[in-house]
Amino acid sequence: KDMNNYNNQSLLALRQYDNFNYCVLEQRSKRPLHKNWNTITQTLDDVILEHENKGLNIGLVLGKISGVVDIDCDSKEAVAVADYLNDSYPAHIKRTQSSSHFFYLCKEGGKTIQLKDPDTNVSLVELRGDGGQTMIPPSIHPDGEQLKWNILPDNLSHQAYDELEKKVYKIGAISLLLKSWERGTRHQLSLAFAGLCQSLKIDHYEAINLLNIVCDIKLD
């Protein structure tokens, strides 16, 4: 009963974003059911009906078509950094300490960018935009957990894609620093980070602020 009430509240909140487009996913899966899911989209009512009647999961179609993008954090470091950097987003799904989705209104959409750990080739953070979709509540995760919104506010302003792109690169850069930030390595890492900030056009004061985030998270 509590979950049903929660789902109803989530659907009411989603209806405030009437430009969002959706697709149905396979049961307990992140895989779209139809091949043309990103060109022939469905309404919220359509996908909810298929979820209730057939147990199909729900995907939010991302990019310009819906005016929304997803910053998908795939590591505990990226989740921690995103919590520091995020100030306004339309929805937030956080399953574990190493898995979070932050959805931003972005009317122009933009390309998908994935940043990986160069040592392990494992994803750190991804900016999902045009041509992408993300499974959303009340879908059932492949591990059996029903997804829930942590935050689903309304009346949010649109975010520029280039600002979100810069945010994702910041999350990726700081995440790599966090993975390697140990005594005896900090000076060398700080120098490397300074060069990265210069290439990303991050000014001196903002760079210092980002390093302070590393120190705060590491309690250093």
KENU-398917 format. One record per residue: residue in three letters; chain; x, y, z of N, C-alpha, C in turn. Coordinates in pm, 1 decimal, padded with zeros to 6 digits. Each point is the difference from the previous one (the first is absolute). Layout:
("ALA", "A", (X, Y, Z), (X, Y, Z), (X, Y, Z))
...
***
This chain:
("LYS", "A", (00083.8, -00120.7, 00000.0), (-00083.8, 00120.7, 00000.0), (00086.6, 00124.7, 00000.0))
("ASP", "A", (00100.7, 00004.0, 00086.6), (00089.4, 00114.5, 00006.7), (00071.1, 00020.9, -00133.2))
("MET", "A", (00044.8, -00110.5, -00062.6), (00068.1, 00011.4, -00127.7), (-00094.7, 00049.9, -00108.6))
("ASN", "A", (-00126.9, -00044.7, 00003.7), (-00097.2, 00047.3, -00098.2), (-00024.2, 00149.8, 00014.0))
("ASN", "A", (-00011.4, 00046.9, 00124.4), (-00017.3, 00143.3, 00024.3), (00120.9, 00077.3, -00049.3))
("TYR", "A", (00118.4, -00056.9, 00025.5), (00123.5, 00065.4, -00043.4), (00005.2, 00008.1, -00151.9))
("ASN", "A", (-00035.8, -00109.0, -00067.8), (00000.9, -00001.8, -00146.0), (-00097.7, 00102.6, -00057.7))
("ASN", "A", (-00118.4, 00011.1, 00063.8), (-00098.6, 00097.4, -00047.1), (00052.8, 00142.3, 00013.0))
("GLN", "A", (00069.5, 00029.1, 00109.4), (00058.7, 00132.3, 00019.5), (00108.2, 00026.4, -00104.1))
("SER", "A", (00078.9, -00102.8, -00032.2), (00105.2, 00014.7, -00099.7), (-00058.8, 00029.8, -00137.6))
("LEU", "A", (-00110.7, -00067.9, -00034.1), (-00063.0, 00021.6, -00129.8), (-00057.3, 00139.6, -00010.4))
("LEU", "A", (-00057.5, 00049.5, 00108.7), (-00052.3, 00136.4, 00000.4), (00112.6, 00100.7, -00022.0))
("ALA", "A", (00113.3, -00026.1, 00062.1), (00115.2, 00089.0, -00017.4), (00051.4, -00004.2, -00143.7))
("LEU", "A", (00005.3, -00119.2, -00060.1), (00048.1, -00013.1, -00137.4), (-00091.0, 00072.5, -00099.0))
("ARG", "A", (-00128.3, 00007.7, 00030.2), (-00093.4, 00063.2, -00092.1), (00027.7, 00149.2, -00016.7))
("GLN", "A", (00075.1, 00057.5, 00093.0), (00035.6, 00141.2, -00012.1), (00097.6, 00023.2, -00115.6))
("TYR", "A", (00069.7, -00107.3, -00041.5), (00093.8, 00009.0, -00112.0), (-00065.4, -00060.7, -00122.7))
("ASP", "A", (-00095.3, 00074.1, -00058.3), (-00082.2, -00058.0, -00106.3), (00073.8, -00014.9, -00133.0))
("ASN", "A", (00124.0, 00049.7, -00008.8), (00076.7, -00017.2, -00123.6), (00084.1, -00127.3, 00001.7))
("PHE", "A", (00001.5, -00072.0, 00112.4), (00079.1, -00122.3, 00008.5), (-00060.3, -00108.5, -00089.4))
("ASN", "A", (00088.0, -00078.7, -00061.3), (-00041.0, -00114.5, -00081.5), (00054.7, -00128.2, 00062.9))
("TYR", "A", (-00069.2, -00110.9, -00021.5), (00032.1, -00124.1, 00068.3), (00004.1, -00117.5, -00097.0))
("CYS", "A", (00054.8, -00111.4, 00049.4), (-00002.9, -00126.4, -00073.4), (-00017.3, -00111.9, 00102.1))
("VAL", "A", (-00050.1, -00113.5, -00045.4), (-00011.8, -00114.9, 00089.6), (00124.6, -00086.0, -00012.4))
("LEU", "A", (00039.3, -00059.5, 00112.8), (00116.3, -00087.5, 00006.5), (-00045.9, -00141.3, 00032.2))
("GLU", "A", (00084.4, -00096.1, -00027.6), (-00032.6, -00137.8, 00034.7), (-00017.9, -00014.5, 00150.7))
("GLN", "A", (-00069.0, -00105.6, 00041.8), (-00022.7, -00023.7, 00142.4), (00133.3, -00012.2, 00074.3))
("ARG", "A", (00007.9, 00071.2, 00113.4), (00120.7, -00002.5, 00084.4), (00127.4, 00018.0, -00081.7))
("SER", "A", (-00004.4, 00092.9, -00093.7), (00111.6, 00022.1, -00090.3), (00011.8, 00147.7, -00033.9))
("LYS", "A", (00119.9, 00039.6, -00044.8), (00023.9, 00136.8, -00048.2), (-00008.0, 00006.1, -00152.6))
("ARG", "A", (-00031.7, -00112.2, -00063.2), (00000.8, -00009.9, -00146.4), (-00136.7, 00039.5, -00057.6))
("PRO", "A", (-00003.7, 00094.9, -00096.6), (-00127.3, 00036.2, -00064.1), (-00065.0, -00119.4, -00067.9))
("LEU", "A", (-00131.6, -00005.6, 00006.8), (-00074.5, -00112.0, -00058.4), (-00007.8, 00012.3, -00152.1))
("HIS", "A", (-00009.9, 00122.1, -00050.0), (-00016.9, 00022.3, -00143.3), (00126.7, 00060.7, -00061.2))
("LYS", "A", (00030.1, -00035.9, -00123.2), (00120.9, 00048.3, -00066.6), (-00004.9, 00149.5, -00028.5))
("ASN", "A", (-00119.6, 00053.8, -00026.4), (-00012.7, 00141.0, -00036.1), (-00041.6, 00087.1, 00118.8))
("TRP", "A", (00043.2, -00039.6, 00119.5), (-00040.7, 00068.2, 00123.2), (00037.9, 00147.6, 00003.0))
("ASN", "A", (00109.8, 00038.6, -00066.2), (00047.3, 00138.1, 00009.1), (-00056.6, 00090.3, -00108.9))
("THR", "A", (-00079.6, -00056.0, -00092.5), (-00063.8, 00081.7, -00102.6), (-00152.3, -00000.9, 00013.2))
("ILE", "A", (-00055.1, -00114.9, 00038.9), (-00144.8, -00008.4, 00025.5), (-00018.6, -00014.7, 00150.8))
("THR", "A", (-00011.4, 00112.5, 00067.0), (-00005.4, -00000.4, 00146.1), (-00144.0, -00012.8, 00049.3))
("GLN", "A", (-00013.4, -00016.3, 00132.0), (-00130.3, -00019.8, 00061.3), (-00023.9, 00103.9, 00108.7))
("THR", "A", (-00126.8, 00016.6, 00035.4), (-00035.7, 00093.1, 00106.9), (00016.6, -00068.2, 00135.6))
("LEU", "A", (-00003.7, 00079.2, 00104.9), (00008.5, -00054.3, 00135.1), (-00115.1, -00096.7, 00026.8))
("ASP", "A", (-00121.0, 00036.2, -00042.2), (-00115.4, -00088.1, 00021.3), (00017.0, -00133.3, -00072.5))
("ASP", "A", (00056.6, 00004.6, -00120.8), (00023.2, -00122.2, -00077.2), (00090.4, -00097.7, 00075.9))
("VAL", "A", (00113.9, 00051.9, 00046.4), (00098.1, -00089.7, 00061.9), (-00045.8, -00046.3, 00138.3))
("ILE", "A", (-00072.6, 00084.2, 00071.7), (-00052.6, -00042.0, 00130.1), (-00099.5, -00113.7, -00018.1))
("LEU", "A", (-00083.5, 00009.0, -00102.7), (-00098.0, -00105.9, -00027.0), (00071.1, -00132.2, -00030.2))
("GLU", "A", (00106.8, 00005.6, -00079.5), (00073.6, -00122.4, -00032.3), (00076.6, -00052.1, 00120.6))
("HIS", "A", (00043.7, 00090.2, 00087.5), (00066.7, -00042.8, 00124.0), (-00097.7, -00073.4, 00090.9))
("GLU", "A", (-00119.8, 00054.9, 00012.6), (-00099.5, -00059.4, 00090.3), (-00056.7, -00129.7, -00056.3))
("ASN", "A", (-00021.7, -00006.1, -00130.3), (-00065.4, -00117.2, -00060.7), (00096.3, -00111.8, -00038.2))
("LYS", "A", (00121.9, 00035.3, -00038.1), (00094.7, -00099.0, -00050.6), (00128.6, -00009.2, 00080.8))
("GLY", "A", (00014.5, 00086.3, 00099.5), (00121.6, -00002.3, 00080.3), (00122.3, 00054.2, -00072.1))
("LEU", "A", (-00021.8, 00079.4, -00106.4), (00111.7, 00055.5, -00075.9), (00060.8, 00118.8, 00073.6))
("ASN", "A", (00129.5, 00017.4, -00014.0), (00067.0, 00113.8, 00060.6), (-00017.3, 00124.5, -00085.5))
("ILE", "A", (00039.4, 00114.5, 00056.2), (-00021.3, 00129.6, -00064.6), (00133.4, 00070.0, -00020.4))
("GLY", "A", (00021.0, 00049.5, -00121.7), (00119.9, 00077.0, -00029.8), (-00035.9, 00143.7, -00033.8))
("LEU", "A", (00075.2, 00094.6, 00053.4), (-00014.0, 00139.8, -00036.8), (00093.1, 00026.1, -00117.7))
("VAL", "A", (-00055.2, 00040.8, -00114.2), (00080.6, 00026.5, -00119.2), (00069.2, 00134.5, 00017.8))
("LEU", "A", (00130.8, 00000.7, -00018.8), (00081.5, 00116.5, 00034.1), (00036.0, 00084.4, -00121.8))
("GLY", "A", (00055.0, 00118.4, 00026.2), (00047.3, 00087.7, -00105.3), (-00103.7, 00102.1, -00041.6))
("LYS", "A", (00019.0, 00053.4, -00119.0), (-00084.0, 00109.6, -00050.0), (-00146.5, -00039.8, -00009.2))
("ILE", "A", (-00027.7, -00126.6, -00029.8), (-00138.3, -00044.9, -00018.3), (-00084.9, 00021.6, 00125.4))
("SER", "A", (00063.7, -00008.4, 00118.5), (-00071.6, 00020.5, 00126.0), (00046.4, 00124.7, 00074.5))
("GLY", "A", (00114.2, 00056.5, -00043.1), (00052.8, 00116.2, 00071.3), (00055.7, -00035.1, 00135.5))
("VAL", "A", (00060.6, -00119.3, 00011.4), (00055.9, -00043.0, 00128.5), (00122.5, -00088.0, -00026.5))
("VAL", "A", (00101.4, 00012.4, 00085.2), (00117.8, -00086.1, -00008.0), (00025.9, -00060.1, 00137.8))
("ASP", "A", (00079.3, -00105.8, 00001.5), (00026.6, -00076.2, 00123.0), (00149.8, -00005.7, 00025.3))
("ILE", "A", (00042.5, 00047.0, 00118.0), (00137.4, -00022.5, 00043.0), (-00001.5, -00127.7, 00083.9))
("ASP", "A", (00056.8, -00106.5, -00058.9), (-00001.9, -00133.8, 00059.3), (00133.9, -00025.8, 00068.9))
("CYS", "A", (-00001.7, -00003.4, 00131.6), (00122.5, -00022.7, 00078.1), (00013.6, -00148.0, 00030.9))
("ASP", "A", (00113.2, -00060.0, -00042.6), (00018.5, -00144.7, 00010.5), (00109.1, -00040.4, 00098.8))
("SER", "A", (00044.2, 00093.6, 00083.0), (00101.7, -00032.8, 00100.2), (-00029.8, 00078.3, 00126.8))
("LYS", "A", (00046.8, -00051.7, 00114.0), (-00027.5, 00068.9, 00125.5), (00063.7, 00137.9, 00002.2))
("GLU", "A", (00115.0, 00013.4, -00067.9), (00066.5, 00130.2, -00005.8), (-00084.0, 00099.2, -00079.9))
("ALA", "A", (-00052.7, -00043.2, -00114.2), (-00081.4, 00087.6, -00083.5), (-00128.1, 00040.9, 00072.6))
("VAL", "A", (-00062.3, -00093.0, 00072.2), (-00120.8, 00031.6, 00076.0), (00030.4, 00105.3, 00106.3))
("ALA", "A", (00111.9, -00016.6, 00069.9), (00037.5, 00094.2, 00105.1), (00025.2, 00139.1, -00057.5))
("VAL", "A", (00069.3, 00006.2, -00113.1), (00029.5, 00129.6, -00062.1), (-00127.4, 00065.1, -00052.3))
("ALA", "A", (-00085.7, -00078.5, -00062.9), (-00124.7, 00054.0, -00053.9), (-00086.4, 00059.3, 00110.9))
("ASP", "A", (-00000.1, -00063.0, 00116.7), (-00076.0, 00052.6, 00113.0), (00049.0, 00139.0, 00039.1))
("TYR", "A", (00131.2, 00025.0, -00017.9), (00056.4, 00131.7, 00028.3), (-00037.1, 00101.3, -00108.4))
("LEU", "A", (00007.2, -00042.7, -00124.8), (-00013.4, 00093.9, -00111.0), (-00144.3, 00027.4, -00039.5))
("ASN", "A", (-00090.7, -00092.7, 00022.5), (-00136.8, 00017.2, -00046.5), (-00075.2, 00098.0, 00087.7))
("ASP", "A", (-00069.5, 00091.7, -00065.6), (-00079.2, 00097.3, 00074.1), (-00147.2, -00000.7, -00041.1))
("SER", "A", (-00027.4, -00033.5, -00127.2), (-00138.4, 00001.0, -00046.9), (-00017.5, -00106.3, -00107.4))
("TYR", "A", (-00091.3, -00092.9, 00020.8), (-00026.2, -00104.0, -00098.4), (-00144.0, -00047.7, 00014.2))
("PRO", "A", (-00059.1, -00044.0, -00111.1), (-00141.6, -00036.6, 00003.6), (-00028.4, -00130.9, 00070.6))
("ALA", "A", (00097.0, -00086.0, 00007.0), (-00023.6, -00128.7, 00065.3), (00132.3, -00062.5, 00039.5))
("HIS", "A", (-00005.7, -00078.5, 00107.1), (00122.1, -00061.6, 00052.2), (-00034.3, -00141.1, 00045.0))
("ILE", "A", (00067.3, -00097.5, -00059.9), (-00016.0, -00139.7, 00040.9), (00133.5, -00047.0, 00054.8))
("LYS", "A", (00003.0, -00041.8, 00124.8), (00123.9, -00050.7, 00059.5), (-00027.8, -00137.1, 00058.3))
("ARG", "A", (00057.1, -00102.1, -00063.7), (-00022.1, -00136.9, 00044.9), (00101.6, -00041.6, 00106.1))
("THR", "A", (00127.4, 00028.4, -00025.7), (00106.7, -00040.1, 00090.7), (00100.9, 00113.3, 00008.8))
("GLN", "A", (00104.8, -00019.3, 00079.4), (00105.2, 00100.6, 00011.2), (00079.6, 00013.3, -00129.1))
("SER", "A", (-00014.3, -00095.4, -00091.5), (00076.0, 00004.9, -00125.3), (-00091.0, 00004.2, -00123.1))
("SER", "A", (-00124.9, 00041.5, 00018.5), (-00091.9, 00006.4, -00113.0), (-00105.3, 00107.6, 00023.2))
("SER", "A", (00005.7, 00105.6, -00079.6), (-00098.3, 00107.6, 00007.3), (-00026.5, 00057.8, -00138.4))
("HIS", "A", (-00122.0, 00048.2, -00019.0), (-00038.4, 00069.9, -00122.0), (-00050.8, 00138.7, 00036.8))
("PHE", "A", (00051.9, 00102.1, -00067.3), (-00043.9, 00136.8, 00019.3), (-00052.6, 00051.0, -00134.1))
("PHE", "A", (-00131.4, 00031.6, -00004.3), (-00063.7, 00040.6, -00124.7), (-00013.3, 00152.5, -00003.8))
("TYR", "A", (00051.3, 00059.9, -00107.8), (-00005.6, 00144.5, -00017.2), (-00087.6, 00037.8, -00118.2))
("LEU", "A", (-00080.0, 00102.6, 00016.8), (-00071.9, 00055.7, -00113.4), (00101.2, 00068.3, -00092.0))
("CYS", "A", (-00004.6, -00034.9, -00128.0), (00096.3, 00053.2, -00096.7), (-00067.2, -00002.0, -00136.4))
("LYS", "A", (-00063.3, 00110.8, -00037.4), (-00088.2, 00000.7, -00117.0), (00071.5, -00029.8, -00131.0))
("GLU", "A", (00131.3, 00036.9, -00009.6), (00069.8, -00024.8, -00126.3), (00057.3, -00140.4, -00011.1))
("GLY", "A", (00000.3, -00076.7, 00111.9), (00058.5, -00132.8, -00002.3), (00148.4, 00006.1, -00029.4))
("GLY", "A", (00058.6, -00110.3, -00044.2), (00143.0, -00004.4, -00028.7), (00048.6, -00143.3, -00004.4))
("LYS", "A", (00124.3, -00016.9, -00042.9), (00055.8, -00133.2, -00018.6), (00025.9, -00069.6, 00134.1))
("THR", "A", (00010.5, -00131.4, -00004.7), (00033.6, -00080.0, 00117.4), (00151.7, -00006.1, 00016.7))
("ILE", "A", (00045.4, 00017.3, 00124.0), (00143.0, -00004.3, 00031.7), (00020.0, -00098.8, 00114.6))
("GLN", "A", (00090.9, -00095.3, -00016.7), (00032.0, -00095.4, 00105.7), (00146.8, 00014.0, 00038.8))
("LEU", "A", (00025.8, 00017.1, 00127.9), (00136.6, 00011.8, 00051.1), (00033.4, -00125.5, 00079.7))
("LYS", "A", (00114.0, -00061.7, -00033.5), (00040.1, -00125.2, 00063.7), (00130.7, 00016.5, 00076.6))
("ASP", "A", (00019.8, -00087.7, 00096.7), (00127.3, -00007.9, 00069.2), (00102.5, -00055.0, -00098.9))
("PRO", "A", (00106.8, 00075.3, -00030.5), (00096.4, -00047.2, -00101.0), (00074.1, -00126.7, 00041.2))
("ASP", "A", (00005.8, -00028.6, 00129.7), (00070.4, -00119.4, 00046.0), (-00084.3, -00126.5, -00009.2))
("THR", "A", (-00132.7, 00014.0, 00020.8), (-00087.5, -00116.7, 00003.4), (-00099.3, -00005.1, -00116.2))
("ASN", "A", (-00014.8, 00111.5, -00070.9), (-00096.4, 00013.2, -00108.6), (-00144.4, -00013.9, 00048.4))
("VAL", "A", (-00020.0, 00020.8, 00130.5), (-00134.2, -00004.1, 00059.3), (-00058.3, 00141.0, 00001.3))
("SER", "A", (-00127.6, 00010.5, -00029.9), (-00066.5, 00130.0, -00006.3), (00000.8, 00071.0, 00135.6))
("LEU", "A", (00032.3, 00129.4, -00002.9), (-00006.7, 00085.2, 00118.7), (-00129.7, 00079.6, 00001.6))
("VAL", "A", (-00025.5, 00067.5, -00111.6), (-00118.5, 00085.3, -00010.4), (-00033.6, 00016.8, -00147.4))
("GLU", "A", (-00127.7, 00016.8, -00027.6), (-00045.9, 00012.3, -00137.9), (-00103.3, 00111.1, -00009.0))
("LEU", "A", (00012.9, 00082.0, -00102.4), (-00102.8, 00098.5, -00032.4), (-00082.7, -00059.5, -00112.6))
("ARG", "A", (-00121.5, -00042.4, 00032.5), (-00086.8, -00062.8, -00099.7), (-00091.6, 00104.0, -00061.2))
("GLY", "A", (00006.7, 00010.0, -00133.7), (-00082.6, 00097.1, -00070.5), (-00070.0, -00061.6, -00118.7))
("ASP", "A", (00013.8, 00064.1, -00116.9), (-00069.4, -00044.5, -00120.9), (00028.5, -00147.2, -00029.5))
("GLY", "A", (-00107.6, -00073.7, -00028.2), (00013.3, -00140.7, -00033.5), (00008.7, -00093.1, 00119.3))
("GLY", "A", (-00020.4, 00052.9, 00119.2), (00008.6, -00082.7, 00120.5), (-00132.0, -00006.0, 00075.3))
("GLN", "A", (-00007.1, -00091.4, 00092.5), (-00116.0, -00011.2, 00089.3), (00047.2, -00055.1, 00132.9))
("THR", "A", (-00075.0, 00029.1, 00103.9), (00032.3, -00049.7, 00134.0), (-00124.6, -00057.7, 00065.8))
("MET", "A", (00014.2, -00116.6, 00059.0), (-00109.1, -00063.8, 00073.8), (-00036.8, 00084.2, 00121.8))
("ILE", "A", (-00128.8, 00024.4, 00018.2), (-00046.0, 00084.0, 00110.4), (-00106.9, -00071.1, 00082.2))
("PRO", "A", (-00026.6, 00049.1, 00123.5), (-00107.8, -00055.7, 00082.4), (-00133.7, 00012.2, -00073.1))
("PRO", "A", (-00092.5, -00092.4, 00026.7), (00007.7, -00109.9, 00097.8), (00053.9, -00131.3, -00057.4))
("SER", "A", (00093.2, 00006.8, -00092.6), (00056.8, -00120.2, -00060.0), (00066.1, -00089.6, 00104.0))
("ILE", "A", (00013.5, -00128.4, -00036.0), (00067.8, -00097.3, 00084.6), (00140.5, -00022.1, -00053.8))
("HIS", "A", (00100.6, 00028.4, 00081.1), (00139.1, -00018.5, -00040.3), (00026.2, -00148.9, -00024.0))
("PRO", "A", (00096.9, -00031.7, -00088.7), (00031.8, -00142.6, -00021.6), (00032.3, -00076.8, 00127.5))
("ASP", "A", (00044.3, 00068.5, 00106.0), (00029.7, -00069.9, 00125.5), (-00124.3, -00020.4, 00086.6))
("GLY", "A", (-00117.4, 00045.3, -00048.0), (-00125.1, -00022.4, 00070.7), (-00050.5, 00117.3, 00080.9))
("GLU", "A", (00079.5, 00106.6, 00011.7), (-00040.1, 00116.7, 00078.8), (-00088.9, 00092.4, -00082.8))
("GLN", "A", (-00108.4, 00049.2, 00061.4), (-00083.0, 00099.1, -00068.4), (00063.0, 00137.9, 00016.9))
("LEU", "A", (00019.4, 00070.0, -00111.8), (00064.2, 00131.2, 00003.9), (-00091.6, 00103.5, 00064.6))
("LYS", "A", (00061.8, 00094.9, 00068.5), (-00072.9, 00110.0, 00062.6), (00073.4, 00130.6, -00028.2))
("TRP", "A", (-00077.8, 00107.4, -00010.2), (00060.4, 00131.9, -00011.7), (00049.3, 00045.5, 00136.4))
("ASN", "A", (00122.8, 00047.8, 00008.7), (00045.4, 00064.4, 00122.5), (-00053.1, 00142.4, 00006.0))
("ILE", "A", (00006.1, 00066.6, -00114.9), (-00049.2, 00136.4, -00011.4), (-00069.2, 00012.4, -00134.7))
("LEU", "A", (-00117.7, 00062.8, -00001.1), (-00069.9, 00026.4, -00124.8), (-00069.8, 00135.9, 00010.9))
("PRO", "A", (00077.7, 00109.8, -00002.8), (-00056.5, 00134.4, 00015.6), (-00061.6, 00051.6, -00129.1))
("ASP", "A", (-00061.9, 00117.6, 00007.2), (-00061.9, 00059.1, -00118.5), (00051.7, 00142.6, -00020.4))
("ASN", "A", (-00049.1, 00064.2, -00105.7), (00031.0, 00140.2, -00030.2), (00149.8, 00027.6, -00005.7))
("LEU", "A", (00070.4, -00081.8, -00074.9), (00144.5, 00016.7, -00010.1), (00038.7, 00068.1, -00130.9))
("SER", "A", (00108.2, 00076.2, 00005.0), (00049.0, 00066.5, -00119.9), (00078.7, -00099.0, -00085.4))
("HIS", "A", (00010.6, 00032.6, -00127.4), (00079.3, -00083.4, -00090.5), (00148.4, 00026.3, 00020.9))
("GLN", "A", (00081.2, -00105.5, -00019.7), (00145.0, 00010.7, 00011.9), (00062.0, -00007.1, -00140.0))
("ALA", "A", (00100.8, 00082.1, -00025.9), (00067.4, -00002.1, -00129.5), (00085.1, -00126.3, -00011.6))
("TYR", "A", (00000.0, -00060.3, -00119.3), (00073.6, -00124.3, -00018.6), (00148.8, 00018.0, 00027.4))
("ASP", "A", (00059.2, 00111.3, -00045.2), (00144.2, 00016.6, 00018.7), (00038.2, 00008.8, 00147.1))
("GLU", "A", (-00091.2, 00052.2, 00083.1), (00026.3, 00003.8, 00143.9), (-00007.7, -00140.1, 00061.1))
("LEU", "A", (-00093.7, -00079.3, -00046.9), (-00011.9, -00138.0, 00047.7), (00119.3, -00083.1, -00045.5))
("GLU", "A", (00046.5, 00025.4, -00122.4), (00118.0, -00068.9, -00050.6), (00121.1, 00031.1, 00088.0))
("LYS", "A", (00015.6, 00127.5, 00034.3), (00111.5, 00039.3, 00085.4), (-00013.0, -00065.4, 00138.2))
("LYS", "A", (-00123.9, -00008.0, 00049.7), (-00022.8, -00062.6, 00130.5), (00041.7, -00146.6, -00000.2))
("VAL", "A", (-00032.3, -00070.9, -00109.2), (00034.1, -00141.9, -00008.9), (00151.3, -00019.6, -00002.5))
("TYR", "A", (00070.7, 00084.9, -00073.1), (00146.0, -00010.2, -00003.0), (00059.7, 00029.7, 00137.4))
("LYS", "A", (-00061.1, 00092.6, 00073.0), (00045.4, 00028.0, 00136.8), (-00019.7, -00123.0, 00088.5))
("ILE", "A", (-00118.3, -00060.6, -00011.6), (-00028.2, -00119.1, 00080.6), (00100.3, -00110.0, -00032.0))
("GLY", "A", (00027.2, -00020.3, -00129.1), (00095.5, -00102.6, -00040.0), (00139.8, 00027.9, 00050.7))
("ALA", "A", (00044.7, 00125.7, -00012.4), (00135.6, 00036.4, 00042.6), (00017.3, -00015.8, 00150.5))
("ILE", "A", (-00097.0, 00049.1, 00075.6), (00012.2, -00009.7, 00146.1), (-00012.4, -00144.3, 00045.6))
("SER", "A", (-00082.6, -00078.4, -00069.6), (-00013.9, -00141.8, 00035.7), (00132.6, -00072.5, -00012.5))
("LEU", "A", (00073.3, 00027.9, -00108.1), (00131.4, -00062.6, -00018.1), (00096.4, 00044.7, 00109.1))
("LEU", "A", (-00006.4, 00127.9, 00038.5), (00084.4, 00048.8, 00108.9), (-00031.9, -00073.4, 00130.1))
("LEU", "A", (-00128.1, -00016.8, 00026.5), (-00041.9, -00066.6, 00123.6), (00050.7, -00143.2, 00005.9))
("LYS", "A", (00001.5, -00067.8, -00114.5), (00045.8, -00138.1, -00003.5), (00148.7, -00011.7, 00032.8))
("SER", "A", (00075.6, 00105.2, -00026.8), (00146.2, -00007.7, 00014.3), (00055.9, 00094.8, 00105.7))
("TRP", "A", (-00087.8, 00069.8, 00071.6), (00044.4, 00104.4, 00093.8), (00050.5, -00063.1, 00130.2))
("GLU", "A", (00126.8, -00028.5, 00004.6), (00060.6, -00057.6, 00119.7), (00121.6, 00083.0, 00039.5))
("ARG", "A", (00042.6, -00017.8, 00121.1), (00118.5, 00072.2, 00046.5), (00119.4, -00036.8, -00087.4))
("GLY", "A", (00077.5, 00102.8, -00037.0), (00116.4, -00021.4, -00083.4), (-00027.5, 00016.1, -00147.7))
("THR", "A", (-00128.3, 00000.7, -00039.2), (-00033.8, 00015.0, -00141.8), (-00074.0, 00130.1, -00027.6))
("ARG", "A", (-00036.7, 00072.0, 00104.4), (-00087.8, 00115.4, -00017.1), (00062.6, 00111.2, -00083.6))
("HIS", "A", (00128.2, 00026.0, 00020.1), (00063.7, 00109.2, -00072.8), (-00000.6, -00027.3, -00150.7))
("GLN", "A", (00038.1, -00120.9, -00038.7), (00002.9, -00036.2, -00141.7), (-00140.0, 00002.6, -00060.7))
("LEU", "A", (-00098.6, -00050.0, 00075.0), (-00137.1, -00000.4, -00049.1), (-00054.7, 00141.2, -00013.9))
("SER", "A", (00036.6, 00087.6, 00093.8), (-00045.9, 00138.3, -00006.3), (00052.3, 00068.8, -00125.3))
("LEU", "A", (00125.7, -00027.1, -00035.0), (00057.4, 00059.2, -00120.6), (-00071.7, -00050.8, -00125.2))
("ALA", "A", (-00028.4, -00128.7, -00002.8), (-00071.5, -00057.6, -00114.4), (-00141.0, 00059.3, -00009.8))
("PHE", "A", (-00062.6, 00018.6, 00115.4), (-00134.6, 00056.3, 00003.3), (00001.1, 00144.4, -00050.6))
("ALA", "A", (00103.8, 00074.8, 00035.2), (00012.1, 00138.7, -00045.4), (00004.5, 00005.6, -00152.7))
("GLY", "A", (00075.1, -00091.8, -00060.9), (00005.5, -00005.3, -00145.5), (-00134.7, -00034.4, -00061.3))
("LEU", "A", (-00073.6, -00091.4, 00064.9), (-00131.5, -00038.6, -00048.8), (-00095.8, 00118.6, 00007.3))
("CYS", "A", (00005.1, 00073.9, 00111.0), (-00087.0, 00116.9, 00016.1), (00028.3, 00103.4, -00108.4))
("GLN", "A", (00126.6, 00015.8, -00034.2), (00036.0, 00096.1, -00103.9), (-00059.2, -00041.5, -00134.4))
("SER", "A", (00004.3, -00129.4, -00030.3), (-00053.8, -00048.4, -00127.3), (-00151.5, 00012.9, -00004.8))
("LEU", "A", (-00066.4, -00008.2, 00116.5), (-00145.8, 00011.9, 00006.8), (-00045.5, 00143.7, 00023.4))
("LYS", "A", (00097.6, 00093.2, 00003.7), (-00029.1, 00142.1, 00021.8), (-00066.0, 00024.8, 00135.1))
("ILE", "A", (00046.0, -00074.5, 00100.5), (-00045.5, 00020.1, 00137.9), (00095.8, 00099.4, 00065.1))
("ASP", "A", (-00052.5, 00111.4, 00051.0), (00089.0, 00104.2, 00050.3), (00061.4, -00039.0, 00134.6))
("HIS", "A", (00095.7, 00083.1, 00044.5), (00079.4, -00029.4, 00119.5), (-00087.3, -00020.9, 00124.4))
("TYR", "A", (-00096.0, 00089.7, 00019.5), (-00081.9, -00007.3, 00121.2), (-00090.9, -00123.0, -00000.3))
("GLU", "A", (-00053.9, -00031.3, -00116.3), (-00086.0, -00118.2, -00008.8), (00082.7, -00127.3, 00018.3))
("ALA", "A", (00123.0, -00000.7, -00052.2), (00088.1, -00115.7, 00016.7), (00030.3, -00024.9, 00147.6))
("ILE", "A", (00028.0, 00108.2, 00072.4), (00024.5, -00012.6, 00144.1), (-00123.2, -00054.8, 00070.4))
("ASN", "A", (-00116.8, 00047.3, -00041.8), (-00124.6, -00049.0, 00059.7), (-00017.9, -00149.6, -00024.6))
("LEU", "A", (00035.0, -00045.6, -00119.9), (-00013.2, -00142.1, -00032.8), (00098.3, -00084.3, 00081.5))
("LEU", "A", (00121.7, 00051.4, 00019.0), (00096.7, -00071.4, 00084.0), (-00048.2, -00005.6, 00144.7))
("ASN", "A", (-00066.4, 00104.9, 00044.4), (-00055.8, -00000.7, 00135.7), (-00106.6, -00107.6, 00015.1))
("ILE", "A", (-00073.9, -00025.9, -00109.4), (-00099.8, -00106.9, 00002.9), (00069.1, -00134.6, 00021.9))
("VAL", "A", (00111.7, -00020.6, -00069.6), (00076.8, -00123.1, 00017.7), (00042.7, -00015.1, 00145.9))
("CYS", "A", (00052.3, 00107.7, 00056.1), (00046.8, -00005.0, 00137.9), (-00114.4, -00023.8, 00097.5))
("ASP", "A", (-00115.8, 00060.8, -00027.4), (-00114.3, -00019.6, 00088.9), (-00046.2, -00145.5, -00002.9))
("ILE", "A", (-00011.7, -00055.4, -00120.9), (-00047.2, -00138.4, -00013.2), (00098.8, -00097.1, 00062.6))
("LYS", "A", (00128.7, 00030.2, -00016.3), (00106.0, -00087.0, 00055.6), (00031.8, 00031.8, 00145.9))
("LEU", "A", (-00067.1, 00103.2, 00054.6), (00027.2, 00044.5, 00137.4), (00149.1, 00030.1, 00017.7))
("ASP", "A", (00056.2, 00067.2, -00099.0), (00144.4, 00027.3, -00003.5), (00024.6, 00146.7, 00037.0))
***
